[in-house]
Amino acid sequence: MWVVTILHDLTEAHEKARLYEQLKEGSAELERKVQEATTELADQNELLRRQHIALEQASALKSQFLANMSHEFRTPLNAILGYTHMLLNNVTGQVTDPQRKSLSRIDSNARHLLALINDILDITRIEAGRMPLNATTFGVGELFDEVQSELEPIIKRSNLTVATKVRGVVPSVRSDRQKVKQIVLNLLSNALKFTPAGSVTMTASYDARPRQVAIAVKDTGVGIPEEDQVKVFEDFRQLDSSPARGYGGTGLGLSICRRLAQILGGTIELESTPGAGSTFTLRLPAKARRR
């Protein structure tokens, strides 16, 4: 008789089985976590969707409120301006010099408030996509003369040298004249406001390759730090927002200018050095795009 003994080493098989079970458990745990993450992501997406809808509704309500209130404010303001104009023109009788001085201050401040309200109205119209365009053909030189004429009292008070230059041949522009004028008025007004001494120069030039007209307003004023040059185009943005800041305004002017330039198919660029002045350049197509 023979006795045959066969020994099998099952260590490796048991180890593989154990590793397989661990792998199955890890896979199940990973699948569970993936499902949890997917569910959480879906919940977050739904929450974000609802928040987005709520923000859109809030923005629409804000724009509607601002538009309604702005119109409500304009009604009594126009009455104040109308009666002040009548008094200044002696419609109801002769006024004394001290009275005329006080009435002139009322008229000036009422017009300033009306300009601020108009800025808010412009923002609400632009946000709502209701800003109409009326394209006409006009010369940049004539526009410069008109802008200077409107700001003549401010220019005289500033004691600054204001000059205009037309480099080369600049063709007539076909665009919304009133909105281009609004942009240039705002840029020149800002230049006068932020330039304590020196000069302001408005320059027009033409680039034939992109068929663009460039209108630059350069000043020798306080300048803007590089890190703040993007911020000045934001809504309601003033670089110094403290109550003691020396310059007035809502902080909407440059934001409106940028948006109007985009509506007209153009851009506004800024180059500035603190203490050495700023140059704002409006670039517009010589012929307005069709909307």
Secondary structure, DSSP 8 states (H G I E B T S, - for coil): ----------HHHHHHHHHHHHHHHHHHHHHHHHHHHHHHHHHHHHHHHHHHHHHHHHHHHHHHHHHHHHHHHHHHHHHHHHHHHHHHTTTTS---HHHHHHHHHHHHHHHHHHHHHHHHHHHHHHHTT-----EEEE-HHHHHHHHHHHTHHHHHHHT-EEEEEE-S----EEEEHHHHHHHHHHHHHHHHHT-SSSEEEEEEEEETTTTEEEEEEEE-SS---GGGTTGGGSTT--S--STT-S--S-S-HHHHHHHHHHHTT-EEEEEEETTTEEEEEEEEESB----
